[in-house]
Amino acid sequence: MKPTNTSNPDYFHKVVDCQWACPAHTPVPAYIRLIAQGRYSDAYLLNRDSNVFPGILGRVCDRPCEPACRRTRVDGEPVAICRLKRVAADHRDDVTSRLPQKPEQTNGKRIALIGGGPASFTVANDLAPLGYECTIFEKLSEPGGLMRANIPAFRLPEKVLNEELQYILDMGVELKLNSPVSSMKALLDDGWDAVFVGTGAPKGKDLNLPGREDADANIHIGIDWLESVAFEHIDAIGKNVLIIGVGNTAMDCCRTSIRLGADNVKVMARKPRNFFKASEWELEDAEEENIQIVVNHSPKAFVTENGKLVGMTFELMEYDVDDKGEITGQRVIGEETLPCDDVILAIGQENAFPWIEKDAGIEFGKWDVPVVDEQTFESTRKGVFFGGDSAFGPKNIIWAVEHGHQAAISIHRHCQGLDLRDRAPREVELQSAKMGMFEWRYSNAFTAAERREMEHVALVDRFQRLNIEVELGFNAEQIAVEVQRCLNCDVQTVFEAPLCEECDACIDVCPVECLSITPDADSEAELRASLTQPEAPEEQSLYVSSPLPLTGRVMIKDENVCLHCGLCAERCPTSAWDMKEGVIKIPHADDQVETVA
């Protein structure tokens, strides 16, 4: 086996599983350490470098980082990464003077951003401080896109949303509200140097079943209905409501229905619970509010009487599931009709571009999704870029942010006449974590504490208004305990093979038995068989040293179970092991240093 190339930035990056899993690559352990030190403003700004909206995402992020958290391999529960992000946002000082500022002179390049959602605002956030004149065109009367229109205020307070959007507008970004773009060709004729499309997936899917036309007045498309509630066009709903679909939008619809006066709300799922698209915590929050989630019911027909919706008929489904959890067979075993006054359809979203002419030079592929380069985010028309849900279909806010970062790099390089693909590379810098012989710049003691639970507003109080935020945030005790649950995976165990005496001291002291000294082998599979816990997943890196000087054997380290506790480095008599913080540099638009004369 060749020794592991730790100079590759992605080696240590992958070891920090939470940061690797985050689409925007937020340096999670680093900001958690800042919170532990009470440096909330610094933690907020470190967050903002990557995810742009710490206060927003600290409340409503889909949390791809948490299933990846290595803490789950210790006690099954990830660190409350998302909620600690909110801690930094809620406890920060006024940071306006520390944010990027609008330059005194612009560079004369004009960028049109269509849609006032997270992707467009991220592009503006990255380009405006570089001197670009950014203009956001938003069809609604307030900015924010889905963050305002589709996420209820009881999850995301308006104050938090407005504050973080305003930070970007204060960089000199022009916002044009009530300004839908009706023609791409007309926009392009206005002489913009680049155009970014961040309009989301604004068309909710319908359900064309028998009775649909007769029941039209009481059948609502989920995202449109949530938007109408957000802008106060709807303030009531029937007493008995059925929600069709089990994604996150469905959870927002059912919880909003309760707040608009519904007495009985059921979420109807066609498949069993382990096939739901909604996040588990969203399901739990809905069930806490006495919303019933009904499985194995496939919609069959809307039932009407005298032209009015009175119920809905479902086929009762039964499924065969194999050992991998995949459905191998299904059958209808019966039928049931449930009474209802209103039905809300939350069965998915689609892209809709009626304003992009067929001859505008922008090609579309399957499902009317634009053909977009996955690295540069440029469409088939030079200078026109897409990001967020408009680029690849519905995902989530943090993906829209990362698309915005990458599109901003491309727009910057496009406007400077540079190759869009020749981008600044990721880099890693290893900084010593030593403070003394056996002291580190981070808390390396393992805490067995369980994940802290977020307190909620009491049920009797939360339904009085639509904008009562349900989650209360962590208190001081919860913050103090939760930050210590982080394993500091970015503080790496770094090994210098020439210094090793093969004394086995590190192997003896390791609390999780992640180290082995073993004869070299021809393949990684053979070396993995030498691990104390050889079931480590293949996607998790295995460290392999260069040959040790005394015997030619190799040191291998199971990155899957390492606690980053530093005991190996403390025990090693020759300092072959050391603890170093791996700072991963993820380039953004301001890191593209190459320019043209």
C-alpha positions in Angstrom: 0.0 0.0 0.0 1.1 3.5 -0.7 1.3 5.8 2.4 -1.8 8.0 2.8 -1.4 11.3 1.1 -2.3 13.7 3.9 -1.2 16.7 1.8 -4.4 16.2 -0.2 -6.9 18.7 1.4 -9.7 16.3 1.1 -8.1 13.6 3.3 -8.4 15.6 6.5 -11.6 17.3 5.2 -13.3 13.9 4.9 -12.2 13.0 8.5 -14.3 16.1 9.6 -17.4 14.3 8.6 -19.8 17.1 9.5 -18.0 19.7 7.4 -17.6 17.2 4.6 -21.3 16.5 4.6 -22.3 20.2 4.7 -22.9 21.4 1.2 -21.3 24.8 2.1 -18.5 23.1 4.1 -19.1 25.0 7.3 -16.2 24.4 9.8 -18.4 23.0 12.5 -15.9 22.0 15.3 -14.1 25.3 14.9 -17.2 27.4 15.5 -18.4 25.1 18.4 -15.0 25.7 20.1 -15.6 29.5 19.8 -19.0 29.1 21.4 -17.4 27.1 24.2 -15.2 30.1 24.8 -18.1 32.5 24.9 -17.0 34.1 21.6 -20.4 34.1 20.0 -19.8 36.9 17.5 -16.6 35.2 16.3 -18.6 31.9 16.0 -21.3 33.7 14.1 -18.9 35.3 11.6 -17.0 32.0 11.1 -20.4 30.4 10.3 -21.3 33.2 8.0 -18.2 32.8 5.8 -19.7 29.6 4.6 -23.4 29.4 5.1 -24.2 33.1 4.9 -27.4 32.8 7.1 -26.5 31.4 10.5 -29.6 32.7 12.3 -31.9 31.3 9.6 -30.1 28.0 9.1 -29.7 27.6 12.9 -33.5 27.2 12.9 -34.5 25.5 9.6 -31.6 23.8 8.1 -32.1 20.2 6.9 -28.9 19.4 8.9 -27.0 17.0 6.5 -24.1 17.5 9.0 -25.8 15.8 11.9 -26.4 12.2 10.4 -22.7 12.4 9.5 -21.5 13.5 13.0 -19.0 11.0 14.3 -20.6 11.3 17.8 -23.3 9.0 16.5 -20.6 6.2 16.5 -20.1 6.7 20.2 -23.6 7.0 21.6 -25.9 7.1 18.6 -26.9 10.8 19.0 -25.1 13.5 16.9 -24.0 16.8 18.4 -26.8 19.4 18.1 -24.9 21.2 15.4 -27.8 23.2 14.0 -29.0 24.4 17.3 -25.5 25.5 18.3 -25.4 27.5 15.1 -28.5 29.3 16.4 -26.7 29.8 19.8 -24.0 31.8 18.0 -26.7 33.9 16.1 -28.9 34.5 19.1 -26.0 35.6 21.4 -23.8 37.6 19.0 -23.1 41.3 19.5 -23.7 43.8 16.7 -21.4 42.5 13.9 -22.3 45.1 11.2 -18.9 46.8 11.4 -17.2 43.4 10.9 -19.1 42.4 7.8 -17.8 42.9 4.2 -18.3 46.5 3.1 -19.4 48.1 -0.2 -16.3 49.5 -1.9 -16.1 53.2 -2.6 -16.0 52.6 -6.3 -17.7 49.7 -8.2 -15.9 47.9 -11.1 -18.7 48.8 -13.5 -19.9 45.2 -14.0 -23.7 44.8 -13.7 -25.1 41.5 -12.5 -28.9 40.7 -12.6 -30.1 38.2 -10.1 -33.6 36.8 -10.7 -35.4 35.7 -7.6 -34.9 37.0 -4.1 -34.1 33.7 -2.4 -31.1 32.2 -0.7 -29.1 31.4 -3.8 -29.4 35.0 -5.3 -28.6 36.6 -2.0 -25.5 34.4 -1.6 -24.3 35.5 -5.1 -24.8 39.1 -4.1 -23.1 38.5 -0.7 -20.0 37.3 -2.5 -19.9 39.7 -5.5 -21.0 43.1 -4.1 -18.0 43.5 -1.8 -15.8 42.9 -4.9 -17.3 45.9 -6.6 -20.0 44.3 -8.7 -23.3 46.2 -9.1 -25.9 43.5 -8.1 -29.6 43.9 -8.7 -32.1 41.4 -7.3 -35.5 41.1 -9.1 -38.1 39.7 -6.8 -41.7 39.1 -7.9 -43.2 39.2 -4.4 -43.6 42.2 -2.1 -40.9 41.0 0.3 -37.5 39.3 -0.3 -36.4 35.9 1.0 -38.0 33.4 -1.5 -39.0 30.2 0.1 -37.5 31.3 3.4 -40.3 33.8 3.7 -43.1 32.3 1.6 -42.9 28.6 2.5 -41.3 28.5 6.0 -43.8 29.5 8.7 -43.0 32.3 11.1 -43.4 29.9 14.1 -40.2 28.2 12.8 -38.4 31.2 11.3 -39.2 34.6 12.9 -39.5 37.5 10.4 -37.0 39.5 12.5 -34.3 36.9 12.0 -35.0 36.6 8.3 -35.0 40.4 7.7 -31.9 41.0 9.7 -29.7 38.6 7.7 -31.1 39.6 4.4 -30.4 43.3 5.3 -26.8 42.5 6.0 -26.4 41.7 2.3 -28.5 44.6 1.0 -26.3 47.0 3.1 -23.4 45.9 0.9 -24.9 48.1 -1.8 -27.2 45.5 -3.4 -30.2 46.9 -5.2 -33.5 45.1 -4.5 -36.4 45.5 -6.8 -39.6 44.1 -5.3 -42.9 43.4 -7.1 -40.7 43.0 -10.2 -41.2 39.7 -11.9 -39.0 39.1 -15.0 -41.4 38.3 -17.8 -38.8 37.9 -20.6 -35.3 36.5 -20.5 -34.6 37.9 -23.9 -35.7 41.4 -22.9 -33.5 41.2 -19.8 -30.5 40.1 -21.8 -31.0 43.0 -24.1 -30.5 45.4 -21.2 -26.8 44.8 -21.3 -26.1 42.9 -18.1 -22.6 41.5 -17.8 -24.0 38.3 -16.2 -27.4 36.9 -15.2 -28.1 34.6 -12.3 -31.4 32.7 -12.1 -32.3 31.7 -8.5 -36.1 31.4 -8.8 -36.4 28.1 -7.0 -38.9 25.4 -8.0 -42.1 27.6 -7.8 -44.7 25.2 -9.1 -46.3 22.7 -6.7 -47.4 19.4 -8.1 -51.1 18.7 -8.5 -53.0 15.5 -8.1 -55.4 14.8 -10.9 -57.9 12.2 -9.5 -61.6 11.7 -9.9 -63.5 14.6 -8.3 -60.6 17.1 -8.6 -62.5 19.7 -10.6 -65.6 19.6 -8.5 -63.6 19.9 -5.3 -61.3 22.6 -6.6 -62.3 25.4 -4.2 -61.1 23.3 -1.2 -58.0 21.7 -2.7 -54.8 23.7 -2.2 -51.3 23.4 -3.6 -49.0 23.3 -0.6 -46.3 25.9 -1.5 -48.9 28.3 -2.9 -51.1 27.9 0.2 -48.2 28.6 2.5 -47.3 31.7 0.5 -50.8 32.9 0.8 -50.7 32.4 4.5 -47.4 34.2 4.8 -48.6 37.2 3.0 -51.9 37.2 4.9 -54.2 36.3 1.9 -55.5 33.3 3.8 -56.3 33.3 7.5 -58.6 30.3 8.0 -59.2 26.7 7.0 -61.7 24.0 7.5 -62.0 22.0 10.7 -61.0 18.7 9.1 -57.9 18.8 6.9 -56.0 16.2 5.0 -52.4 16.8 4.0 -51.2 14.6 1.1 -47.5 14.0 1.2 -44.9 13.6 3.9 -42.0 15.9 3.0 -41.0 19.0 5.0 -43.5 21.1 3.2 -46.3 18.8 4.3 -45.1 19.2 7.9 -45.3 23.0 7.6 -48.7 22.7 6.0 -50.2 20.5 8.8 -48.8 22.6 11.6 -50.0 25.8 10.0 -53.5 24.3 9.5 -53.7 23.8 13.3 -52.9 27.5 13.8 -55.6 28.6 11.4 -58.3 26.8 13.2 -58.3 23.2 12.1 -59.4 20.7 14.8 -58.4 17.5 13.1 -55.4 17.3 10.8 -54.1 14.1 9.2 -51.0 13.7 7.1 -51.6 10.9 4.6 -48.6 8.8 3.5 -48.6 6.3 0.7 -45.7 4.3 2.1 -44.4 3.3 5.5 -42.6 5.8 7.8 -39.0 4.8 6.9 -39.7 6.0 3.3 -40.8 9.5 4.4 -38.9 12.5 3.0 -39.5 14.7 6.0 -36.8 15.1 8.6 -37.4 13.0 11.7 -37.4 16.1 13.9 -40.1 17.7 11.7 -42.2 14.6 12.1 -41.7 14.7 15.8 -42.7 18.4 16.1 -45.9 17.7 14.1 -46.8 14.7 16.2 -46.1 16.8 19.4 -49.0 19.0 18.2 -51.3 16.1 18.0 -51.2 15.7 14.2 -51.8 12.2 13.1 -49.6 10.7 10.4 -51.4 7.9 8.6 -49.3 5.4 6.6 -50.0 3.1 3.6 -52.8 5.2 2.2 -52.6 5.9 -1.5 -55.0 8.6 -2.8 -57.7 7.3 -5.1 -60.4 10.0 -5.4 -61.9 13.2 -4.1 -65.4 12.8 -2.8 -67.9 15.6 -3.4 -71.5 16.3 -2.6 -73.4 19.0 -4.4 -70.1 20.3 -5.9 -68.4 20.5 -2.5 -65.5 18.5 -1.1 -66.6 16.2 1.7 -64.0 13.5 1.8 -61.2 11.6 0.1 -61.0 7.9 -0.7 -57.7 6.0 -0.3 -56.5 2.6 -1.3 -55.0 0.7 1.7 -51.5 -0.5 0.7 -49.3 -3.4 1.8 -45.7 -3.6 0.9 -42.9 -6.3 0.8 -39.6 -4.9 2.1 -36.3 -6.8 1.7 -33.3 -6.9 4.1 -31.9 -3.6 2.5 -35.1 -1.8 3.3 -36.2 -1.6 -0.3 -39.7 -2.2 -1.5 -39.9 -5.4 -3.6 -43.7 -5.7 -4.0 -46.9 -3.9 -3.2 -50.6 -4.7 -3.2 -54.0 -3.1 -2.5 -55.7 -4.7 0.5 -58.7 -2.5 0.9 -60.2 1.0 0.7 -61.1 3.8 3.1 -62.9 7.1 2.8 -62.0 9.9 5.3 -64.1 13.0 5.8 -62.5 16.4 5.2 -63.2 20.0 4.6 -59.9 20.9 2.9 -57.1 19.0 1.2 -53.6 20.4 0.9 -51.3 18.8 -1.7 -47.6 18.7 -0.7 -46.4 16.0 -3.1 -43.4 17.8 -4.6 -42.4 20.8 -6.6 -41.4 21.5 -10.2 -39.4 24.1 -12.1 -41.4 26.6 -14.1 -39.8 28.9 -16.6 -42.6 30.4 -18.8 -40.6 33.6 -19.0 -37.6 32.0 -20.7 -38.2 32.0 -24.4 -37.5 28.9 -26.5 -35.0 30.8 -28.6 -33.2 32.5 -25.7 -30.2 30.0 -26.1 -30.9 28.2 -22.9 -31.5 24.4 -23.3 -33.7 22.4 -21.0 -33.5 18.7 -20.2 -35.7 16.2 -18.5 -38.5 17.6 -16.2 -37.9 21.1 -17.8 -34.8 21.5 -15.7 -32.2 23.7 -17.4 -29.0 22.1 -18.7 -26.4 23.4 -16.2 -22.7 22.7 -15.9 -22.4 21.1 -12.4 -19.1 22.7 -11.7 -19.5 26.2 -13.1 -23.4 26.5 -12.9 -23.4 28.1 -16.3 -26.2 27.3 -18.7 -25.9 26.6 -22.4 -26.0 30.4 -22.9 -22.7 32.0 -22.0 -23.0 34.4 -19.1 -26.3 33.0 -17.8 -26.0 31.0 -14.6 -28.5 29.0 -12.4 -28.4 27.9 -8.8 -30.6 26.6 -6.0 -33.8 24.7 -6.8 -33.9 26.3 -10.2 -30.7 24.5 -11.2 -31.3 20.9 -10.2 -34.7 20.7 -8.7 -35.9 21.0 -5.1 -33.2 20.5 -2.4 -32.8 22.9 0.6 -31.5 26.2 1.7 -27.9 25.1 2.5 -27.6 23.6 -1.0 -28.8 26.9 -2.5 -26.2 28.7 -0.5 -23.4 26.5 -1.9 -24.7 26.9 -5.4 -24.6 30.6 -4.9 -21.0 30.5 -3.8 -19.9 28.4 -6.8 -22.0 30.5 -9.2 -20.4 33.7 -7.8 -16.9 32.3 -8.5 -18.0 31.6 -12.1 -19.6 35.0 -12.6 -16.5 36.7 -11.2 -14.2 34.8 -13.6 -16.6 35.3 -16.5 -16.6 39.0 -16.0 -12.8 39.1 -15.7 -12.4 37.1 -18.9 -11.0 34.0 -17.2 -11.5 30.3 -17.6 -14.5 29.3 -15.4 -13.0 25.9 -14.7 -9.6 27.1 -13.6 -10.7 27.8 -10.0 -8.7 28.2 -6.8 -8.2 24.8 -5.2 -9.1 23.8 -1.7 -6.2 24.0 0.7 -5.4 22.6 4.2 -3.2 24.2 6.8 -2.2 22.2 9.8 -1.7 24.3 12.9 -0.1 22.9 16.1 -2.7 22.4 18.9 0.0 22.3 21.6 0.1 24.7 24.5 2.6 22.7 26.5 4.0 19.2 26.8 0.6 17.7 27.6 -1.8 20.5 27.0 -3.9 21.3 24.0 -5.7 24.4 22.6 -8.9 22.5 22.8 -10.8 20.4 25.4 -9.8 16.8 24.6 -11.7 15.2 27.6 -14.5 12.9 26.5 -17.9 13.7 28.0 -20.5 11.0 28.1 -23.4 13.5 28.3 -26.5 12.9 26.2 -27.6 15.3 23.6 -29.5 18.2 25.0 -33.2 18.5 24.2 -34.6 21.8 22.9 -37.4 23.3 25.0 -40.6 24.3 23.3 -43.3 26.8 24.0 -46.2 25.0 25.8 -48.9 23.6 23.6 -51.5 25.8 25.3 -49.6 28.9 24.4 -48.1 28.3 20.9 -51.3 28.5 18.8 -52.4 32.0 19.8 -50.7 33.6 16.9 -49.0 32.3 13.7 -45.7 33.9 14.6 -45.0 32.5 18.1 -41.6 30.7 17.7 -42.0 27.2 19.0 -38.3 26.4 19.8 -36.9 28.5 22.7 -33.2 28.0 22.0 -30.6 26.5 24.3 -30.2 27.9 27.9 -26.7 28.3 29.5 -26.6 24.8 30.9 -27.5 23.2 27.6 -24.9 25.3 25.7 -22.2 24.4 28.2 -22.9 20.6 28.0 -23.6 20.4 24.2 -20.4 22.1 23.1 -18.4 19.5 25.1 -20.0 16.6 23.2 -18.2 17.7 20.0 -15.2 15.4 19.4 -13.1 18.1 17.7 -12.6 16.0 14.6 -10.8 18.9 12.9 -7.9 18.5 15.4 -6.1 15.7 13.7 -3.8 13.0 15.0 -0.7 13.6 12.8 1.9 10.8 12.7 5.6 11.1 11.8 6.8 7.6 10.9 10.6 8.2 11.1 10.2 9.1 14.8 8.3 5.9 15.8 10.1 3.4 18.1 7.3 0.9 17.8 6.9 0.8 21.5 3.1 0.2 21.3 2.4 2.9 23.9 -0.1 4.7 21.6 -1.9 1.4 20.9 -2.0 0.5 24.7 -3.5 3.9 25.7 -6.0 4.3 22.8 -9.5 4.1 24.4 -11.2 3.0 21.2 -8.5 0.7 19.8 -8.2 2.6 16.5 -4.4 2.1 16.1 -2.6 -1.0 14.8 1.0 -1.7 13.8 0.9 -4.4 11.1 2.9 -5.8 8.2 2.2 -3.8 5.0 -0.1 -5.4 2.5 -0.9 -5.2 -1.2 -4.4 -3.8 -0.8 -6.4 -1.6 1.6 -8.9 -4.5 2.1 -6.1 -6.6 3.6 -5.1 -3.8 5.9 -8.7 -3.2 7.0 -8.8 -6.8 8.1 -6.1 -5.9 10.6 -8.3 -3.3 12.3 -9.6 -4.0 15.8 -13.0 -3.1 14.4 -12.7 -4.2 10.8 -16.3 -3.2 9.9 -15.3 0.4 9.2 -17.2 1.6 6.2 -15.2 1.9 3.0 -16.1 5.5 2.5 -14.4 6.4 5.8 -10.7 7.1 5.3 -8.0 4.6 6.6 -4.7 6.2 7.5 -1.6 4.2 6.4 1.8 5.4 7.3 5.1 5.1 5.4 7.2 2.1 6.6 8.3 2.3 10.2 12.2 2.5 10.6 12.7 -0.5 12.8 10.7 -3.3 11.2 9.2 -1.8 8.0 5.7 -2.4 9.3 3.1 0.3 8.9 1.0 2.2 11.4 -2.7 2.2 10.4 -5.4 4.3 12.0 -9.1 3.7 11.8 -10.5 7.1 11.3 -14.0 5.7 11.7 -13.8 5.4 15.5 -11.0 7.8 16.6 -12.1 10.3 19.3 -9.3 12.8 18.6 -8.6 12.7 22.3 -4.9 13.2 21.9 -3.9 10.4 24.4 -1.7 8.9 21.7 0.2 12.1 21.4 0.5 12.5 25.2 1.8 9.0 25.6 4.2 8.9 22.7 7.8 9.2 24.1 9.3 10.4 20.8 6.5 12.8 19.7 5.8 10.7 16.6 2.2 11.5 17.3 1.0 15.2 17.5 -2.3 17.0 17.5 -2.8 19.6 14.8 -5.8 21.6 13.8 -6.6 21.1 10.2 -8.0 24.4 8.7 -9.7 23.6 5.4 -9.8 26.6 3.0 -12.8 26.5 0.8 -12.4 29.1 -1.9 -15.1 31.7 -2.7 -15.2 34.5 -5.2 -12.8 36.7 -3.3 -10.1 34.0 -3.4 -9.9 34.0 -7.2 -6.8 36.1 -7.3 -5.9 35.8 -11.0 -6.9 38.9 -13.0 -6.5 40.2 -16.5 -4.9 43.4 -17.5 
